[in-house]
Amino acid sequence: MTDVYKEMHRLAVLRDKEEPGYLETFERNTGRLVEDVEGEISWQAKPWFRKVVAKQAYYDRFMEVLPGDGYLNSDENNDLLDKDFNESYG
């Protein structure tokens, strides 16, 4: 599960102490009931709250780690760049 979901769940558990039923409502709104192979039914977070990561044994085969440059833009012709920016500003 994502860190955001884990934090939301933690806060829901705390709030459930003051408002009984809050955790159940949270789970209904953010998850779904699933049955495991042993027949036990439990809540599972909806797909957008879950991460998919290959097991370590398959990591090299199915995943590729790239350096994050999502905020780096070296294009000098970018209209969003401040042409007067001086790196000495910090």
Secondary structure, 3 states (H helix, E strand, C coil): CCHHHHHHHHHHHHHHHHCCCHHHHHHHHHEEEEECCCCCEEEEECHHHCCCCCCHHHHHHHCCCCCCCCCCCCCCCCCCCCCCCCHHHC
